[in-house]
């Protein structure tokens, strides 16, 4: 005759409480991760942003991180920012080697690799996991 097998599972209330705590902190953790990613992009794009002697670094100083409905936006805010950003192929001798067109796009594309891991790490850290 087969023997009966029984099991008792405990901790369901503790688990439910812990999941509720995680759920309550998750939106802030995601927001923190996205903000850190935006700050990283801004920091990496700044040294690539041209500085014209005539403007004295106005373009580089115009960077701004803005909150948008589902995250953050990083941009440069001068009348001419978009023109400088899109000067691909122009015969321009940039004032500082390594600076030039696509000063925001280049670091963004570089940061895409590893972005998910960076976001995950920050979220888990904020959640204490």
N, CA, C and O atoms as a printed pandas DataFrame, in Angstrom:
     atom_number atom_name residue_name chain_id  residue_number  x_coord  y_coord  z_coord
0              1         N          UNK        A               1    0.841   -1.166    0.000
1              2        CA          UNK        A               1    0.000    0.000    0.000
2              3         C          UNK        A               1    0.897    1.243    0.000
3              4         O          UNK        A               1    1.917    1.270    0.687
4              5         N          UNK        A               2    0.521    2.263   -0.763
5              6        CA          UNK        A               2    1.300    3.492   -0.861
6              7         C          UNK        A               2    1.177    4.294    0.419
7              8         O          UNK        A               2    0.116    4.361    1.040
8              9         N          UNK        A               3    2.293    4.900    0.795
9             10        CA          UNK        A               3    2.293    5.742    1.981
10            11         C          UNK        A               3    1.827    7.144    1.612
11            12         O          UNK        A               3    2.116    7.640    0.523
12            13         N          UNK        A               4    1.128    7.755    2.497
13            14        CA          UNK        A               4    0.661    9.121    2.266
14            15         C          UNK        A               4    1.817   10.085    2.450
15            16         O          UNK        A               4    2.681    9.886    3.305
16            17         N          UNK        A               5    1.823   11.125    1.644
17            18        CA          UNK        A               5    2.865   12.152    1.737
18            19         C          UNK        A               5    2.173   13.482    1.991
19            20         O          UNK        A               5    1.228   13.848    1.293
20            21         N          UNK        A               6    2.642   14.180    2.970
21            22        CA          UNK        A               6    2.094   15.505    3.260
22            23         C          UNK        A               6    3.233   16.499    3.362
23            24         O          UNK        A               6    4.353   16.153    3.736
24            25         N          UNK        A               7    2.929   17.724    3.029
25            26        CA          UNK        A               7    3.915   18.800    3.134
26            27         C          UNK        A               7    3.210   20.034    3.664
27            28         O          UNK        A               7    2.043   20.285    3.366
28            29         N          UNK        A               8    3.934   20.785    4.443
29            30        CA          UNK        A               8    3.398   22.036    4.971
30            31         C          UNK        A               8    4.288   23.166    4.485
31            32         O          UNK        A               8    5.509   23.131    4.635
32            33         N          UNK        A               9    3.663   24.140    3.915
33            34        CA          UNK        A               9    4.398   25.313    3.437
34            35         C          UNK        A               9    4.016   26.478    4.325
35            36         O          UNK        A               9    2.837   26.781    4.513
36            37         N          UNK        A              10    5.038   27.129    4.871
37            38        CA          UNK        A              10    4.795   28.281    5.736
38            39         C          UNK        A              10    5.480   29.501    5.141
39            40         O          UNK        A              10    6.300   29.387    4.229
40            41         N          UNK        A              11    5.141   30.642    5.658
41            42        CA          UNK        A              11    5.797   31.865    5.224
42            43         C          UNK        A              11    5.022   32.630    4.188
43            44         O          UNK        A              11    5.518   33.628    3.666
44            45         N          UNK        A              12    3.812   32.195    3.869
45            46        CA          UNK        A              12    3.064   32.879    2.828
46            47         C          UNK        A              12    2.743   34.319    3.203
47            48         O          UNK        A              12    2.731   35.185    2.329
48            49         N          UNK        A              13    2.487   34.597    4.464
49            50        CA          UNK        A              13    2.188   35.970    4.883
50            51         C          UNK        A              13    3.440   36.842    4.802
51            52         O          UNK        A              13    3.374   38.001    4.393
52            53         N          UNK        A              14    4.577   36.273    5.195
53            54        CA          UNK        A              14    5.835   37.015    5.110
54            55         C          UNK        A              14    6.198   37.305    3.649
55            56         O          UNK        A              14    6.668   38.392    3.312
56            57         N          UNK        A              15    5.967   36.302    2.794
57            58        CA          UNK        A              15    6.247   36.485    1.378
58            59         C          UNK        A              15    5.357   37.577    0.786
59            60         O          UNK        A              15    5.828   38.443    0.048
60            61         N          UNK        A              16    4.084   37.527    1.112
61            62        CA          UNK        A              16    3.152   38.540    0.611
62            63         C          UNK        A              16    3.559   39.925    1.093
63            64         O          UNK        A              16    3.473   40.893    0.337
64            65         N          UNK        A              17    3.997   40.029    2.329
65            66        CA          UNK        A              17    4.423   41.326    2.881
66            67         C          UNK        A              17    5.664   41.833    2.135
67            68         O          UNK        A              17    5.740   43.008    1.776
68            69         N          UNK        A              18    6.628   40.945    1.907
69            70        CA          UNK        A              18    7.869   41.331    1.213
70            71         C          UNK        A              18    7.577   41.741   -0.227
71            72         O          UNK        A              18    8.142   42.718   -0.718
72            73         N          UNK        A              19    6.709   41.012   -0.899
73            74        CA          UNK        A              19    6.352   41.371   -2.268
74            75         C          UNK        A              19    5.637   42.716   -2.322
75            76         O          UNK        A              19    5.839   43.489   -3.258
76            77         N          UNK        A              20    4.818   42.995   -1.342
77            78        CA          UNK        A              20    4.139   44.293   -1.283
78            79         C          UNK        A              20    5.152   45.420   -1.080
79            80         O          UNK        A              20    5.012   46.494   -1.665
80            81         N          UNK        A              21    6.170   45.179   -0.252
81            82        CA          UNK        A              21    7.212   46.185   -0.038
82            83         C          UNK        A              21    7.987   46.451   -1.331
83            84         O          UNK        A              21    8.258   47.599   -1.684
84            85         N          UNK        A              22    8.335   45.377   -2.021
85            86        CA          UNK        A              22    9.063   45.516   -3.286
86            87         C          UNK        A              22    8.206   46.274   -4.292
87            88         O          UNK        A              22    8.686   47.179   -4.975
88            89         N          UNK        A              23    6.944   45.900   -4.377
89            90        CA          UNK        A              23    6.029   46.554   -5.317
90            91         C          UNK        A              23    5.899   48.053   -5.031
91            92         O          UNK        A              23    5.810   48.860   -5.956
92            93         N          UNK        A              24    5.890   48.416   -3.758
93            94        CA          UNK        A              24    5.760   49.829   -3.385
94            95         C          UNK        A              24    7.016   50.621   -3.754
95            96         O          UNK        A              24    6.922   51.802   -4.088
96            97         N          UNK        A              25    8.189   49.984   -3.697
97            98        CA          UNK        A              25    9.449   50.681   -3.975
98            99         C          UNK        A              25    9.880   50.596   -5.432
99           100         O          UNK        A              25   10.791   51.312   -5.847
100          101         N          UNK        A              26    9.246   49.739   -6.205
101          102        CA          UNK        A              26    9.681   49.509   -7.580
102          103         C          UNK        A              26    9.621   50.756   -8.467
103          104         O          UNK        A              26   10.594   51.014   -9.175
104          105         N          UNK        A              27    8.543   51.546   -8.475
105          106        CA          UNK        A              27    8.539   52.726   -9.356
106          107         C          UNK        A              27    9.696   53.683   -9.085
107          108         O          UNK        A              27   10.293   54.206  -10.026
108          109         N          UNK        A              28   10.017   53.918   -7.831
109          110        CA          UNK        A              28   11.137   54.808   -7.484
110          111         C          UNK        A              28   12.466   54.203   -7.926
111          112         O          UNK        A              28   13.347   54.910   -8.414
112          113         N          UNK        A              29   12.604   52.891   -7.751
113          114        CA          UNK        A              29   13.837   52.215   -8.153
114          115         C          UNK        A              29   14.048   52.325   -9.661
115          116         O          UNK        A              29   15.168   52.559  -10.115
116          117         N          UNK        A              30   12.987   52.159  -10.433
117          118        CA          UNK        A              30   13.069   52.285  -11.892
118          119         C          UNK        A              30   13.423   53.726  -12.269
119          120         O          UNK        A              30   14.275   53.956  -13.128
120          121         N          UNK        A              31   12.771   54.684  -11.629
121          122        CA          UNK        A              31   13.050   56.089  -11.900
122          123         C          UNK        A              31   14.511   56.424  -11.587
123          124         O          UNK        A              31   15.171   57.112  -12.365
124          125         N          UNK        A              32   15.010   55.944  -10.462
125          126        CA          UNK        A              32   16.413   56.180  -10.102
126          127         C          UNK        A              32   17.351   55.599  -11.157
127          128         O          UNK        A              32   18.335   56.236  -11.534
128          129         N          UNK        A              33   17.048   54.388  -11.634
129          130        CA          UNK        A              33   17.898   53.740  -12.630
130          131         C          UNK        A              33   17.907   54.527  -13.935
131          132         O          UNK        A              33   18.962   54.714  -14.541
132          133         N          UNK        A              34   16.747   54.983  -14.366
133          134        CA          UNK        A              34   16.668   55.767  -15.598
134          135         C          UNK        A              34   17.396   57.103  -15.451
135          136         O          UNK        A              34   18.054   57.559  -16.385
136          137         N          UNK        A              35   17.279   57.724  -14.285
137          138        CA          UNK        A              35   17.960   59.003  -14.052
138          139         C          UNK        A              35   19.477   58.810  -14.053
139          140         O          UNK        A              35   20.207   59.627  -14.612
140          141         N          UNK        A              36   19.945   57.741  -13.434
141          142        CA          UNK        A              36   21.392   57.466  -13.456
142          143         C          UNK        A              36   21.888   57.244  -14.878
143          144         O          UNK        A              36   22.975   57.694  -15.241
144          145         N          UNK        A              37   21.091   56.552  -15.677
145          146        CA          UNK        A              37   21.474   56.317  -17.067
146          147         C          UNK        A              37   21.539   57.636  -17.836
147          148         O          UNK        A              37   22.448   57.843  -18.640
148          149         N          UNK        A              38   20.582   58.523  -17.592
149          150        CA          UNK        A              38   20.586   59.838  -18.247
150          151         C          UNK        A              38   21.809   60.649  -17.823
151          152         O          UNK        A              38   22.437   61.309  -18.651
152          153         N          UNK        A              39   22.144   60.601  -16.541
153          154        CA          UNK        A              39   23.330   61.328  -16.066
154          155         C          UNK        A              39   24.597   60.773  -16.699
155          156         O          UNK        A              39   25.514   61.528  -17.023
156          157         N          UNK        A              40   24.654   59.460  -16.876
157          158        CA          UNK        A              40   25.808   58.852  -17.533
158          159         C          UNK        A              40   25.944   59.310  -18.975
159          160         O          UNK        A              40   27.046   59.592  -19.445
160          161         N          UNK        A              41   24.819   59.382  -19.672
161          162        CA          UNK        A              41   24.837   59.842  -21.064
162          163         C          UNK        A              41   25.288   61.300  -21.140
163          164         O          UNK        A              41   26.097   61.661  -21.994
164          165         N          UNK        A              42   24.768   62.118  -20.259
165          166        CA          UNK        A              42   25.167   63.530  -20.250
166          167         C          UNK        A              42   26.668   63.648  -19.981
167          168         O          UNK        A              42   27.359   64.425  -20.641
168          169         N          UNK        A              43   27.162   62.894  -19.031
169          170        CA          UNK        A              43   28.589   62.957  -18.687
170          171         C          UNK        A              43   29.472   62.486  -19.841
171          172         O          UNK        A              43   30.537   63.057  -20.078
172          173         N          UNK        A              44   29.042   61.453  -20.557
173          174        CA          UNK        A              44   29.844   60.951  -21.669
174          175         C          UNK        A              44   29.761   61.847  -22.906
175          176         O          UNK        A              44   30.696   61.899  -23.704
176          177         N          UNK        A              45   28.645   62.548  -23.060
177          178        CA          UNK        A              45   28.507   63.398  -24.246
178          179         C          UNK        A              45   29.225   64.743  -24.090
179          180         O          UNK        A              45   29.655   65.330  -25.083
180          181         N          UNK        A              46   29.356   65.226  -22.876
181          182        CA          UNK        A              46   29.954   66.553  -22.660
182          183         C          UNK        A              46   31.342   66.709  -23.286
183          184         O          UNK        A              46   31.576   67.693  -23.988
184          185         N          UNK        A              47   32.274   65.771  -23.058
185          186        CA          UNK        A              47   33.602   65.967  -23.659
186          187         C          UNK        A              47   33.620   65.835  -25.182
187          188         O          UNK        A              47   34.605   66.206  -25.820
188          189         N          UNK        A              48   32.544   65.311  -25.772
189          190        CA          UNK        A              48   32.461   65.181  -27.224
190          191         C          UNK        A              48   31.797   66.396  -27.866
191          192         O          UNK        A              48   31.786   66.532  -29.090
192          193         N          UNK        A              49   31.244   67.274  -27.035
193          194        CA          UNK        A              49   30.525   68.450  -27.519
194          195         C          UNK        A              49   31.517   69.547  -27.876
195          196         O          UNK        A              49   32.330   69.941  -27.041
196          197         N          UNK        A              50   31.458   70.046  -29.115
197          198        CA          UNK        A              50   32.405   71.085  -29.530
198          199         C          UNK        A              50   32.303   72.354  -28.679
199          200         O          UNK        A              50   31.235   72.724  -28.192
200          201         N          UNK        A              51   33.443   72.992  -28.525
201          202        CA          UNK        A              51   33.507   74.275  -27.830
202          203         C          UNK        A              51   34.118   75.257  -28.808
203          204         O          UNK        A              51   35.292   75.147  -29.161
204          205         N          UNK        A              52   33.323   76.208  -29.241
205          206        CA          UNK        A              52   33.817   77.232  -30.173
206          207         C          UNK        A              52   34.376   78.390  -29.363
207          208         O          UNK        A              52   33.763   78.846  -28.398
208          209         N          UNK        A              53   35.538   78.853  -29.767
209          210        CA          UNK        A              53   36.149   79.983  -29.071
210          211         C          UNK        A              53   35.210   81.181  -29.031
211          212         O          UNK        A              53   35.155   81.910  -28.041
212          213         N          UNK        A              54   34.474   81.373  -30.117
213          214        CA          UNK        A              54   33.587   82.532  -30.211
214          215         C          UNK        A              54   32.430   82.444  -29.204
215          216         O          UNK        A              54   31.972   83.467  -28.695
216          217         N          UNK        A              55   31.965   81.237  -28.922
217          218        CA          UNK        A              55   30.820   81.074  -28.002
218          219         C          UNK        A              55   31.270   80.759  -26.584
219          220         O          UNK        A              55   30.467   80.815  -25.652
220          221         N          UNK        A              56   32.534   80.430  -26.412
221          222        CA          UNK        A              56   33.069   80.194  -25.074
222          223         C          UNK        A              56   32.490   78.993  -24.342
223          224         O          UNK        A              56   32.444   78.994  -23.112
224          225         N          UNK        A              57   32.046   77.966  -25.065
225          226        CA          UNK        A              57   31.540   76.763  -24.417
226          227         C          UNK        A              57   30.053   76.777  -24.111
227          228         O          UNK        A              57   29.571   75.962  -23.325
228          229         N          UNK        A              58   29.332   77.691  -24.723
229          230        CA          UNK        A              58   27.890   77.806  -24.477
230          231         C          UNK        A              58   27.159   76.511  -24.793
231          232         O          UNK        A              58   26.297   76.086  -24.024
232          233         N          UNK        A              59   27.487   75.881  -25.906
233          234        CA          UNK        A              59   26.818   74.642  -26.291
234          235         C          UNK        A              59   27.035   73.561  -25.238
235          236         O          UNK        A              59   26.080   72.926  -24.789
236          237         N          UNK        A              60   28.261   73.358  -24.852
237          238        CA          UNK        A              60   28.568   72.321  -23.867
238          239         C          UNK        A              60   27.848   72.580  -22.543
239          240         O          UNK        A              60   27.359   71.646  -21.907
240          241         N          UNK        A              61   27.784   73.829  -22.137
241          242        CA          UNK        A              61   27.119   74.171  -20.869
242          243         C          UNK        A              61   25.592   74.108  -20.958
243          244         O          UNK        A              61   24.914   74.182  -19.934
244          245         N          UNK        A              62   25.050   73.973  -22.156
245          246        CA          UNK        A              62   23.597   73.992  -22.309
246          247         C          UNK        A              62   22.951   72.623  -22.102
247          248         O          UNK        A              62   21.736   72.493  -22.256
248          249         N          UNK        A              63   23.730   71.609  -21.760
249          250        CA          UNK        A              63   23.141   70.275  -21.583
250          251         C          UNK        A              63   22.150   70.290  -20.428
251          252         O          UNK        A              63   22.321   70.996  -19.434
252          253         N          UNK        A              64   21.120   69.492  -20.596
253          254        CA          UNK        A              64   20.074   69.435  -19.583
254          255         C          UNK        A              64   19.423   68.062  -19.593
255          256         O          UNK        A              64   19.190   67.471  -20.648
256          257         N          UNK        A              65   19.136   67.569  -18.399
257          258        CA          UNK        A              65   18.366   66.338  -18.237
258          259         C          UNK        A              65   16.962   66.770  -17.839
259          260         O          UNK        A              65   16.781   67.504  -16.867
260          261         N          UNK        A              66   15.976   66.314  -18.591
261          262        CA          UNK        A              66   14.588   66.681  -18.325
262          263         C          UNK        A              66   13.754   65.433  -18.090
263          264         O          UNK        A              66   13.958   64.397  -18.723
264          265         N          UNK        A              67   12.815   65.555  -17.168
265          266        CA          UNK        A              67   11.880   64.453  -16.941
266          267         C          UNK        A              67   10.851   64.447  -18.069
267          268         O          UNK        A              67   10.313   65.491  -18.438
268          269         N          UNK        A              68   10.587   63.271  -18.606
269          270        CA          UNK        A              68    9.539   63.081  -19.599
270          271         C          UNK        A              68    8.579   62.026  -19.047
271          272         O          UNK        A              68    8.902   61.386  -18.046
272          273         N          UNK        A              69    7.417   61.824  -19.659
273          274        CA          UNK        A              69    6.422   60.931  -19.059
274          275         C          UNK        A              69    6.921   59.539  -18.654
275          276         O          UNK        A              69    6.497   59.021  -17.621
276          277         N          UNK        A              70    7.790   58.936  -19.423
277          278        CA          UNK        A              70    8.245   57.585  -19.067
278          279         C          UNK        A              70    9.753   57.513  -18.908
279          280         O          UNK        A              70   10.369   56.525  -19.306
280          281         N          UNK        A              71   10.350   58.533  -18.341
281          282        CA          UNK        A              71   11.787   58.501  -18.136
282          283         C          UNK        A              71   12.413   59.875  -18.142
283          284         O          UNK        A              71   11.887   60.817  -17.549
284          285         N          UNK        A              72   13.556   59.980  -18.828
285          286        CA          UNK        A              72   14.320   61.224  -18.873
286          287         C          UNK        A              72   14.812   61.475  -20.284
287          288         O          UNK        A              72   14.993   60.549  -21.074
288          289         N          UNK        A              73   15.023   62.738  -20.579
289          290        CA          UNK        A              73   15.563   63.158  -21.862
290          291         C          UNK        A              73   16.855   63.915  -21.596
291          292         O          UNK        A              73   16.947   64.695  -20.649
292          293         N          UNK        A              74   17.848   63.677  -22.438
293          294        CA          UNK        A              74   19.116   64.407  -22.353
294          295         C          UNK        A              74   19.240   65.218  -23.630
295          296         O          UNK        A              74   19.061   64.686  -24.726
296          297         N          UNK        A              75   19.540   66.487  -23.499
297          298        CA          UNK        A              75   19.664   67.316  -24.685
298          299         C          UNK        A              75   20.570   68.502  -24.469
299          300         O          UNK        A              75   20.997   68.796  -23.353
300          301         N          UNK        A              76   20.851   69.173  -25.566
301          302        CA          UNK        A              76   21.646   70.398  -25.548
302          303         C          UNK        A              76   20.751   71.495  -26.109
303          304         O          UNK        A              76   20.116   71.323  -27.149
304          305         N          UNK        A              77   20.709   72.619  -25.412
305          306        CA          UNK        A              77   19.694   73.630  -25.687
306          307         C          UNK        A              77   20.281   75.001  -26.012
307          308         O          UNK        A              77   20.315   75.906  -25.178
308          309         N          UNK        A              78   20.736   75.114  -27.240
309          310        CA          UNK        A              78   21.081   76.417  -27.809
310          311         C          UNK        A              78   20.379   76.476  -29.163
311          312         O          UNK        A              78   19.895   75.463  -29.669
312          313         N          UNK        A              79   20.331   77.657  -29.733
313          314        CA          UNK        A              79   19.690   77.801  -31.055
314          315         C          UNK        A              79   20.376   76.933  -32.098
315          316         O          UNK        A              79   19.737   76.477  -33.047
316          317         N          UNK        A              80   21.663   76.705  -31.930
317          318        CA          UNK        A              80   22.442   76.027  -32.962
318          319         C          UNK        A              80   22.822   74.591  -32.603
319          320         O          UNK        A              80   23.556   73.955  -33.360
320          321         N          UNK        A              81   22.359   74.072  -31.503
321          322        CA          UNK        A              81   22.750   72.722  -31.058
322          323         C          UNK        A              81   22.471   71.660  -32.114
323          324         O          UNK        A              81   23.335   70.834  -32.405
324          325         N          UNK        A              82   21.281   71.676  -32.684
325          326        CA          UNK        A              82   20.920   70.655  -33.676
326          327         C          UNK        A              82   21.789   70.774  -34.930
327          328         O          UNK        A              82   22.138   69.760  -35.535
328          329         N          UNK        A              83   22.139   71.994  -35.323
329          330        CA          UNK        A              83   22.963   72.182  -36.516
330          331         C          UNK        A              83   24.364   71.614  -36.307
331          332         O          UNK        A              83   24.911   70.941  -37.181
332          333         N          UNK        A              84   24.929   71.890  -35.152
333          334        CA          UNK        A              84   26.262   71.356  -34.851
334          335         C          UNK        A              84   26.203   69.841  -34.761
335          336         O          UNK        A              84   27.085   69.148  -35.270
336          337         N          UNK        A              85   25.168   69.327  -34.114
337          338        CA          UNK        A              85   25.033   67.874  -33.951
338          339         C          UNK        A              85   24.965   67.166  -35.302
339          340         O          UNK        A              85   25.477   66.055  -35.444
340          341         N          UNK        A              86   24.350   67.788  -36.275
341          342        CA          UNK        A              86   24.132   67.146  -37.571
342          343         C          UNK        A              86   25.162   67.526  -38.643
343          344         O          UNK        A              86   24.936   67.239  -39.818
344          345         N          UNK        A              87   26.272   68.154  -38.284
345          346        CA          UNK        A              87   27.280   68.580  -39.263
346          347         C          UNK        A              87   28.174   67.421  -39.705
347          348         O          UNK        A              87   29.398   67.548  -39.703
348          349         N          UNK        A              88   27.591   66.332  -40.070
349          350        CA          UNK        A              88   28.336   65.154  -40.510
350          351         C          UNK        A              88   28.922   65.419  -41.892
351          352         O          UNK        A              88   28.233   65.904  -42.789
352          353         N          UNK        A              89   30.180   65.101  -42.046
353          354        CA          UNK        A              89   30.826   65.261  -43.341
354          355         C          UNK        A              89   31.240   66.681  -43.673
355          356         O          UNK        A              89   31.872   66.914  -44.703
356          357         N          UNK        A              90   30.901   67.621  -42.829
357          358        CA          UNK        A              90   31.289   69.011  -43.089
358          359         C          UNK        A              90   32.800   69.155  -42.907
359          360         O          UNK        A              90   33.399   68.517  -42.042
360          361         N          UNK        A              91   33.389   69.986  -43.722
361          362        CA          UNK        A              91   34.829   70.223  -43.644
362          363         C          UNK        A              91   35.099   71.217  -42.516
363          364         O          UNK        A              91   35.411   72.384  -42.755
364          365         N          UNK        A              92   34.975   70.742  -41.317
365          366        CA          UNK        A              92   35.143   71.604  -40.148
366          367         C          UNK        A              92   36.317   71.080  -39.336
367          368         O          UNK        A              92   36.446   69.877  -39.108
368          369         N          UNK        A              93   37.157   71.986  -38.911
369          370        CA          UNK        A              93   38.241   71.609  -38.004
370          371         C          UNK        A              93   37.733   71.957  -36.606
371          372         O          UNK        A              93   37.745   73.117  -36.193
372          373         N          UNK        A              94   37.287   70.927  -35.890
373          374        CA          UNK        A              94   36.741   71.151  -34.551
374          375         C          UNK        A              94   37.843   71.645  -33.627
375          376         O          UNK        A              94   38.998   71.236  -33.750
376          377         N          UNK        A              95   37.487   72.513  -32.715
377          378        CA          UNK        A              95   38.471   73.161  -31.844
378          379         C          UNK        A              95   39.211   72.183  -30.948
379          380         O          UNK        A              95   40.371   72.408  -30.605
380          381         N          UNK        A              96   38.553   71.107  -30.569
381          382        CA          UNK        A              96   39.167   70.111  -29.694
382          383         C          UNK        A              96   39.088   68.754  -30.372
383          384         O          UNK        A              96   38.001   68.336  -30.773
384          385         N          UNK        A              97   40.208   68.055  -30.513
385          386        CA          UNK        A              97   40.167   66.724  -31.127
386          387         C          UNK        A              97   39.188   65.803  -30.390
387          388         O          UNK        A              97   39.133   65.782  -29.160
388          389         N          UNK        A              98   38.420   65.043  -31.179
389          390        CA          UNK        A              98   37.453   64.119  -30.594
390          391         C          UNK        A              98   36.053   64.699  -30.447
391          392         O          UNK        A              98   35.087   63.964  -30.244
392          393         N          UNK        A              99   35.950   66.020  -30.550
393          394        CA          UNK        A              99   34.623   66.641  -30.484
394          395         C          UNK        A              99   34.060   66.713  -31.887
395          396         O          UNK        A              99   34.782   66.497  -32.860
396          397         N          UNK        A             100   32.780   67.012  -32.000
397          398        CA          UNK        A             100   32.208   67.187  -33.325
398          399         C          UNK        A             100   30.774   66.729  -33.409
399          400         O          UNK        A             100   30.079   66.583  -32.404
400          401         N          UNK        A             101   30.350   66.505  -34.647
401          402        CA          UNK        A             101   28.970   66.112  -34.919
402          403         C          UNK        A             101   28.612   64.824  -34.177
403          404         O          UNK        A             101   29.474   64.015  -33.832
404          405         N          UNK        A             102   27.322   64.668  -33.947
405          406        CA          UNK        A             102   26.769   63.484  -33.279
406          407         C          UNK        A             102   27.321   63.327  -31.861
407          408         O          UNK        A             102   27.493   62.208  -31.377
408          409         N          UNK        A             103   27.596   64.444  -31.204
409          410        CA          UNK        A             103   28.165   64.418  -29.858
410          411         C          UNK        A             103   27.232   63.794  -28.827
411          412         O          UNK        A             103   27.696   63.383  -27.763
412          413         N          UNK        A             104   25.959   63.712  -29.101
413          414        CA          UNK        A             104   25.013   63.046  -28.200
414          415         C          UNK        A             104   24.683   61.639  -28.698
415          416         O          UNK        A             104   24.564   60.707  -27.902
416          417         N          UNK        A             105   24.541   61.490  -29.980
417          418        CA          UNK        A             105   24.190   60.195  -30.555
418          419         C          UNK        A             105   25.293   59.164  -30.369
419          420         O          UNK        A             105   25.005   58.010  -30.050
420          421         N          UNK        A             106   26.547   59.555  -30.562
421          422        CA          UNK        A             106   27.650   58.594  -30.439
422          423         C          UNK        A             106   27.708   57.958  -29.058
423          424         O          UNK        A             106   27.779   56.732  -28.974
424          425         N          UNK        A             107   27.681   58.724  -27.968
425          426        CA          UNK        A             107   27.717   58.054  -26.659
426          427         C          UNK        A             107   26.427   57.290  -26.360
427          428         O          UNK        A             107   26.461   56.283  -25.654
428          429         N          UNK        A             108   25.293   57.754  -26.886
429          430        CA          UNK        A             108   24.055   57.012  -26.678
430          431         C          UNK        A             108   24.162   55.625  -27.296
431          432         O          UNK        A             108   23.834   54.626  -26.655
432          433         N          UNK        A             109   24.619   55.569  -28.533
433          434        CA          UNK        A             109   24.748   54.270  -29.201
434          435         C          UNK        A             109   25.765   53.375  -28.486
435          436         O          UNK        A             109   25.581   52.161  -28.401
436          437         N          UNK        A             110   26.822   53.975  -27.982
437          438        CA          UNK        A             110   27.826   53.214  -27.235
438          439         C          UNK        A             110   27.222   52.659  -25.936
439          440         O          UNK        A             110   27.508   51.526  -25.550
440          441         N          UNK        A             111   26.396   53.457  -25.274
441          442        CA          UNK        A             111   25.814   53.056  -23.990
442          443         C          UNK        A             111   24.695   52.023  -24.142
443          444         O          UNK        A             111   24.326   51.372  -23.165
444          445         N          UNK        A             112   24.154   51.865  -25.342
445          446        CA          UNK        A             112   23.099   50.866  -25.530
446          447         C          UNK        A             112   23.576   49.484  -25.103
447          448         O          UNK        A             112   22.839   48.719  -24.480
448          449         N          UNK        A             113   24.826   49.178  -25.451
449          450        CA          UNK        A             113   25.388   47.903  -25.015
450          451         C          UNK        A             113   25.630   48.004  -23.510
451          452         O          UNK        A             113   26.406   48.845  -23.057
452          453         N          UNK        A             114   24.984   47.171  -22.763
453          454        CA          UNK        A             114   25.145   47.170  -21.318
454          455         C          UNK        A             114   24.087   47.966  -20.580
455          456         O          UNK        A             114   24.050   47.944  -19.350
456          457         N          UNK        A             115   23.214   48.677  -21.311
457          458        CA          UNK        A             115   22.218   49.506  -20.645
458          459         C          UNK        A             115   21.273   48.666  -19.778
459          460         O          UNK        A             115   20.979   49.035  -18.641
460          461         N          UNK        A             116   20.807   47.555  -20.308
461          462        CA          UNK        A             116   19.884   46.707  -19.554
462          463         C          UNK        A             116   20.535   46.232  -18.263
463          464         O          UNK        A             116   19.897   46.233  -17.210
464          465         N          UNK        A             117   21.787   45.829  -18.333
465          466        CA          UNK        A             117   22.493   45.369  -17.127
466          467         C          UNK        A             117   22.667   46.494  -16.117
467          468         O          UNK        A             117   22.495   46.282  -14.917
468          469         N          UNK        A             118   23.010   47.698  -16.597
469          470        CA          UNK        A             118   23.167   48.822  -15.672
470          471         C          UNK        A             118   21.844   49.157  -14.993
471          472         O          UNK        A             118   21.801   49.386  -13.784
472          473         N          UNK        A             119   20.765   49.184  -15.773
473          474        CA          UNK        A             119   19.443   49.475  -15.197
474          475         C          UNK        A             119   19.064   48.406  -14.169
475          476         O          UNK        A             119   18.594   48.719  -13.075
476          477         N          UNK        A             120   19.273   47.155  -14.535
477          478        CA          UNK        A             120   18.938   46.052  -13.628
478          479         C          UNK        A             120   19.705   46.158  -12.322
479          480         O          UNK        A             120   19.127   45.983  -11.249
480          481         N          UNK        A             121   20.994   46.443  -12.397
481          482        CA          UNK        A             121   21.820   46.538  -11.193
482          483         C          UNK        A             121   21.303   47.631  -10.253
483          484         O          UNK        A             121   21.195   47.414   -9.046
484          485         N          UNK        A             122   20.986   48.798  -10.803
485          486        CA          UNK        A             122   20.501   49.905   -9.972
486          487         C          UNK        A             122   19.149   49.543   -9.361
487          488         O          UNK        A             122   18.926   49.781   -8.174
488          489         N          UNK        A             123   18.260   48.980  -10.145
489          490        CA          UNK        A             123   16.939   48.616   -9.633
490          491         C          UNK        A             123   17.060   47.609   -8.495
491          492         O          UNK        A             123   16.449   47.782   -7.441
492          493         N          UNK        A             124   17.839   46.571   -8.707
493          494        CA          UNK        A             124   18.000   45.553   -7.655
494          495         C          UNK        A             124   18.638   46.137   -6.394
495          496         O          UNK        A             124   18.260   45.787   -5.275
496          497         N          UNK        A             125   19.592   47.014   -6.588
497          498        CA          UNK        A             125   20.234   47.662   -5.432
498          499         C          UNK        A             125   19.234   48.497   -4.660
499          500         O          UNK        A             125   19.183   48.430   -3.431
500          501         N          UNK        A             126   18.430   49.292   -5.376
501          502        CA          UNK        A             126   17.432   50.133   -4.709
502          503         C          UNK        A             126   16.381   49.296   -3.986
503          504         O          UNK        A             126   15.826   49.730   -2.977
504          505         N          UNK        A             127   16.111   48.107   -4.496
505          506        CA          UNK        A             127   15.125   47.224   -3.872
506          507         C          UNK        A             127   15.735   46.380   -2.746
507          508         O          UNK        A             127   15.026   45.674   -2.030
508          509         N          UNK        A             128   17.052   46.466   -2.606
509          510        CA          UNK        A             128   17.722   45.679   -1.573
510          511         C          UNK        A             128   17.775   44.206   -1.906
511          512         O          UNK        A             128   17.765   43.362   -1.010
512          513         N          UNK        A             129   17.831   43.891   -3.182
513          514        CA          UNK        A             129   17.866   42.487   -3.631
514          515         C          UNK        A             129   19.221   42.094   -4.162
515          516         O          UNK        A             129   19.414   40.951   -4.577
